[in-house]
Amino acid sequence: MKIRTKSAAFTKARIIKGLSQRELAVRSGLSSSYISLLERSVKSVGPATAKKLSDLLDQPVDALFKIE
């Protein structure tokens, strides 16, 4: 089981919050390259990271992530 981003929703939420990939990376403690991979659904995330990113983007987890 993997948790992957819903690419369009994740990117839209970040842009609406006025954050660059780098700014989101700094706030979340992740690398900007990892954020880029998430936005393209190349990498999966753990539950804690999905929750942290959802909280930073003020979105419910299920709006930004899907379980495969």
DSSP file (Angstrom, degrees, kcal/mol; ACC not computed):
  #  RESIDUE AA STRUCTURE BP1 BP2  ACC     N-H-->O    O-->H-N    N-H-->O    O-->H-N    TCO  KAPPA ALPHA  PHI   PSI    X-CA   Y-CA   Z-CA
    1    1 A M              0   0    0      0, 0.0     2,-0.4     0, 0.0    66,-0.0   0.000 360.0 360.0 360.0 130.4    0.0    0.0    0.0
    2    2 A K        -     0   0    0     44,-0.0    66,-3.3    42,-0.0     2,-0.6  -0.948 360.0-139.9-127.1 147.2    1.4    3.4   -1.0
    3    3 A I  E     +AB  45  67A   0     42,-0.6    42,-2.6    -2,-0.4     2,-0.3  -0.935  30.6 176.7-105.2 119.3    0.2    6.9   -0.4
    4    4 A R  E     - B   0  66A   0     62,-2.8    62,-3.1    -2,-0.6    40,-0.1  -0.858  29.2-104.8-121.7 156.7    0.6    9.1   -3.5
    5    5 A T  E     - B   0  65A   0     38,-0.5     2,-1.1    -2,-0.3    60,-0.3  -0.444  20.6-125.2 -76.6 150.8   -0.3   12.7   -4.2
    6    6 A K     >  -     0   0    0     58,-3.2     4,-2.8     1,-0.2     3,-0.3  -0.860  35.5-151.8 -87.5  98.0   -3.2   13.8   -6.3
    7    7 A S  H  > S+     0   0    0     -2,-1.1     4,-2.6     1,-0.2     5,-0.3   0.836  84.0  42.9 -48.6 -54.7   -0.8   15.8   -8.5
    8    8 A A  H  > S+     0   0    0      1,-0.2     4,-2.4     2,-0.2    -1,-0.2   0.912 117.3  46.6 -62.9 -43.1   -3.1   18.6   -9.7
    9    9 A A  H  > S+     0   0    0     -3,-0.3     4,-2.4     2,-0.2    -1,-0.2   0.895 113.2  49.3 -66.7 -40.1   -4.8   19.1   -6.3
   10   10 A F  H  X S+     0   0    0     -4,-2.8     4,-2.0    54,-0.2    -2,-0.2   0.943 114.2  44.2 -64.9 -48.3   -1.5   19.2   -4.5
   11   11 A T  H  X S+     0   0    0     -4,-2.6     4,-2.4    -5,-0.3    -2,-0.2   0.911 113.8  50.7 -63.7 -43.1    0.1   21.7   -6.8
   12   12 A K  H  X S+     0   0    0     -4,-2.4     4,-2.8    -5,-0.3     5,-0.2   0.919 109.5  50.5 -60.9 -44.9   -3.1   23.8   -6.9
   13   13 A A  H  X S+     0   0    0     -4,-2.4     4,-1.8     1,-0.2    -1,-0.2   0.895 110.9  49.2 -61.9 -40.1   -3.2   23.9   -3.1
   14   14 A R  H  <>S+     0   0    0     -4,-2.0     5,-2.3     2,-0.2     4,-0.3   0.924 113.2  46.3 -64.9 -44.1    0.4   24.9   -2.9
   15   15 A I  H ><5S+     0   0    0     -4,-2.4     3,-1.4     1,-0.2    -2,-0.2   0.909 109.8  53.5 -66.2 -42.2   -0.1   27.7   -5.4
   16   16 A I  H 3<5S+     0   0    0     -4,-2.8    -1,-0.2     1,-0.3    -2,-0.2   0.873 106.2  53.5 -60.6 -37.0   -3.3   29.0   -3.7
   17   17 A K  T 3<5S-     0   0    0     -4,-1.8    -1,-0.3    -5,-0.2    -2,-0.2   0.575 116.5-119.5 -72.9  -8.1   -1.3   29.2   -0.4
   18   18 A G  T < 5 +     0   0    0     -3,-1.4     2,-0.4    -4,-0.3    -3,-0.2   0.778  65.7 140.3  76.9  26.9    1.2   31.3   -2.3
   19   19 A L      < -     0   0    0     -5,-2.3    -1,-0.3     4,-0.0     2,-0.1  -0.833  44.5-143.6-107.6 140.2    4.1   28.9   -1.7
   20   20 A S     >  -     0   0    0     -2,-0.4     4,-2.4     1,-0.1     5,-0.2  -0.455  37.0-103.6 -82.6 169.3    6.9   27.9   -4.0
   21   21 A Q  H  > S+     0   0    0      1,-0.2     4,-2.3     2,-0.2     5,-0.1   0.906 125.0  51.4 -59.3 -40.0    8.1   24.3   -3.9
   22   22 A R  H  > S+     0   0    0      2,-0.2     4,-2.4     1,-0.2    -1,-0.2   0.911 108.8  49.2 -64.7 -43.2   11.2   25.6   -1.9
   23   23 A E  H  > S+     0   0    0      1,-0.2     4,-2.4     2,-0.2    -1,-0.2   0.907 112.2  48.4 -64.3 -41.2    9.0   27.5    0.6
   24   24 A L  H  X S+     0   0    0     -4,-2.4     4,-2.0     1,-0.2     6,-0.3   0.896 110.5  52.8 -64.2 -38.9    6.9   24.4    1.2
   25   25 A A  H  X>S+     0   0    0     -4,-2.3     4,-1.6    -5,-0.2     5,-1.5   0.933 109.7  47.5 -61.2 -46.6   10.0   22.3    1.6
   26   26 A V  H  <5S+     0   0    0     -4,-2.4     3,-0.3     1,-0.2    -2,-0.2   0.933 113.8  47.1 -61.7 -46.6   11.4   24.7    4.2
   27   27 A R  H  <5S+     0   0    0     -4,-2.4    -1,-0.2     1,-0.2    -2,-0.2   0.819 118.3  41.5 -66.1 -30.4    8.2   24.8    6.2
   28   28 A S  H  <5S-     0   0    0     -4,-2.0    -1,-0.2    -5,-0.2    -2,-0.2   0.609 106.9-120.7 -93.7 -12.3    7.7   21.0    6.0
   29   29 A G  T  <5S+     0   0    0     -4,-1.6     2,-0.2     1,-0.3    -3,-0.2   0.665  75.0 118.8  79.8  15.8   11.4   20.0    6.7
   30   30 A L  S   <S-     0   0    0     -5,-1.5    -1,-0.3    -6,-0.3     2,-0.2  -0.630  70.2 -97.3-106.8 168.3   11.6   18.2    3.4
   31   31 A S     >  -     0   0    0     -2,-0.2     4,-2.0     1,-0.1     5,-0.1  -0.551  24.5-125.1 -84.0 153.6   13.8   18.9    0.4
   32   32 A S  H  > S+     0   0    0      1,-0.2     4,-2.1     2,-0.2     5,-0.1   0.837 113.0  56.6 -66.1 -31.1   12.5   20.9   -2.6
   33   33 A S  H  > S+     0   0    0      2,-0.2     4,-2.1     1,-0.2    -1,-0.2   0.871 105.9  50.7 -67.6 -34.4   13.5   18.0   -4.9
   34   34 A Y  H  > S+     0   0    0      2,-0.2     4,-2.4     1,-0.2    -2,-0.2   0.906 108.3  51.6 -67.7 -41.3   11.3   15.7   -2.8
   35   35 A I  H  X S+     0   0    0     -4,-2.0     4,-2.5     1,-0.2    -2,-0.2   0.917 109.2  51.6 -59.4 -43.1    8.4   18.2   -3.1
   36   36 A S  H  X S+     0   0    0     -4,-2.1     4,-1.1     1,-0.2    -2,-0.2   0.915 109.5  49.1 -60.3 -44.0    8.9   18.2   -6.8
   37   37 A L  H  <>S+     0   0    0     -4,-2.1     5,-2.7     1,-0.2     6,-0.8   0.880 110.7  51.0 -63.9 -37.8    8.8   14.4   -6.9
   38   38 A L  H ><5S+     0   0    0     -4,-2.4     3,-1.8     1,-0.2   -33,-0.3   0.916 105.5  55.2 -64.7 -42.9    5.6   14.4   -4.9
   39   39 A E  H 3<5S+     0   0    0     -4,-2.5    -1,-0.2     1,-0.3    -2,-0.2   0.772 111.8  44.4 -63.9 -24.4    3.9   16.9   -7.2
   40   40 A R  T 3<5S-     0   0    0     -4,-1.1    -1,-0.3    -3,-0.2    -2,-0.2   0.326 112.0-121.6 -98.1   6.3    4.6   14.5  -10.1
   41   41 A S  T < 5S+     0   0    0     -3,-1.8    -3,-0.2    -4,-0.1    -2,-0.1   0.801  75.8 127.4  55.8  33.1    3.5   11.5   -8.1
   42   42 A V      < +     0   0    0     -5,-2.7     2,-0.3    -6,-0.2    -4,-0.2   0.840  67.3  41.9 -82.1 -36.6    6.9    9.9   -8.6
   43   43 A K  S    S-     0   0    0     -6,-0.8   -38,-0.5    -9,-0.2     2,-0.2  -0.799  75.8-136.8-111.6 151.2    7.4    9.2   -4.9
   44   44 A S        -     0   0    0     -2,-0.3     2,-0.3   -40,-0.1   -40,-0.2  -0.606  19.5-142.9 -96.6 166.6    5.0    8.0   -2.2
   45   45 A V  B     -A    3   0A   0    -42,-2.6   -42,-0.6    -2,-0.2     0, 0.0  -0.868  12.9-113.3-127.0 161.3    4.8    9.5    1.3
   46   46 A G     >  -     0   0    0     -2,-0.3     4,-2.4   -44,-0.1     5,-0.2  -0.481  37.2-104.0 -85.4 164.7    4.2    8.1    4.8
   47   47 A P  H  > S+     0   0    0      0, 0.0     4,-2.2     0, 0.0     5,-0.2   0.879 119.7  51.3 -57.7 -41.3    1.1    8.9    6.8
   48   48 A A  H  > S+     0   0    0      2,-0.2     4,-2.4     1,-0.2     5,-0.1   0.900 111.6  46.9 -66.2 -40.1    2.8   11.5    9.0
   49   49 A T  H  > S+     0   0    0      2,-0.2     4,-2.7     1,-0.2     5,-0.2   0.906 110.8  52.1 -67.9 -41.4    4.3   13.4    6.1
   50   50 A A  H  X S+     0   0    0     -4,-2.4     4,-2.3     1,-0.2    -2,-0.2   0.913 112.2  46.6 -59.6 -43.0    0.9   13.4    4.2
   51   51 A K  H  X S+     0   0    0     -4,-2.2     4,-2.5    -5,-0.2    -2,-0.2   0.919 111.8  50.4 -65.5 -44.4   -0.7   14.8    7.4
   52   52 A K  H  X S+     0   0    0     -4,-2.4     4,-2.2     1,-0.2    -2,-0.2   0.929 113.4  45.0 -60.7 -46.5    2.0   17.4    7.8
   53   53 A L  H  X S+     0   0    0     -4,-2.7     4,-1.9     2,-0.2    -1,-0.2   0.897 112.2  52.0 -66.4 -40.0    1.7   18.6    4.2
   54   54 A S  H  <>S+     0   0    0     -4,-2.3     5,-2.5    -5,-0.2     4,-0.4   0.910 110.4  48.7 -61.3 -42.3   -2.1   18.6    4.3
   55   55 A D  H ><5S+     0   0    0     -4,-2.5     3,-1.0     1,-0.2    -2,-0.2   0.916 110.5  50.4 -64.1 -42.9   -2.0   20.8    7.5
   56   56 A L  H 3<5S+     0   0    0     -4,-2.2    -1,-0.2     1,-0.2    -2,-0.2   0.833 115.6  42.9 -63.9 -32.0    0.5   23.2    5.9
   57   57 A L  T 3<5S-     0   0    0     -4,-1.9    -1,-0.2     2,-0.2    -2,-0.2   0.364 109.1-124.4 -95.8   4.4   -1.7   23.5    2.8
   58   58 A D  T < 5 +     0   0    0     -3,-1.0    -3,-0.2    -4,-0.4    -4,-0.1   0.892  69.9 122.4  53.7  45.6   -4.9   23.7    4.9
   59   59 A Q      < -     0   0    0     -5,-2.5    -1,-0.2    -6,-0.1    -2,-0.2  -0.958  69.2-102.0-132.5 150.8   -6.5   20.8    3.0
   60   60 A P    >>  -     0   0    0      0, 0.0     3,-1.4     0, 0.0     4,-0.9  -0.436  35.2-117.5 -68.1 150.1   -7.9   17.4    4.2
   61   61 A V  H >> S+     0   0    0      1,-0.3     4,-2.1     2,-0.2     3,-1.1   0.901 113.7  55.0 -55.2 -44.6   -5.5   14.5    3.6
   62   62 A D  H 34 S+     0   0    0      1,-0.3    -1,-0.3     2,-0.2     5,-0.1   0.650 100.8  60.2 -70.5 -12.6   -7.9   12.8    1.3
   63   63 A A  H <4 S+     0   0    0     -3,-1.4    -1,-0.3     1,-0.1    -2,-0.2   0.758 118.4  27.9 -79.3 -25.5   -8.1   15.9   -0.9
   64   64 A L  H << S+     0   0    0     -3,-1.1   -58,-3.2    -4,-0.9     2,-0.3   0.622 120.4  46.5-109.8 -18.1   -4.4   15.8   -1.6
   65   65 A F  E  <  -B    5   0A   0     -4,-2.1     2,-0.3   -60,-0.3   -60,-0.2  -0.919  55.4-161.8-132.7 152.5   -3.4   12.1   -1.4
   66   66 A K  E     -B    4   0A   0    -62,-3.1   -62,-2.8    -2,-0.3     2,-0.5  -0.964  20.0-128.7-130.4 150.2   -4.7    8.7   -2.5
   67   67 A I  E      B    3   0A   0     -2,-0.3   -64,-0.2   -64,-0.2    -2,-0.0  -0.862 360.0 360.0 -99.7 127.0   -3.9    5.2   -1.3
   68   68 A E              0   0    0    -66,-3.3   -65,-0.1    -2,-0.5    -1,-0.1   0.381 360.0 360.0-111.8 360.0   -2.9    2.8   -3.9
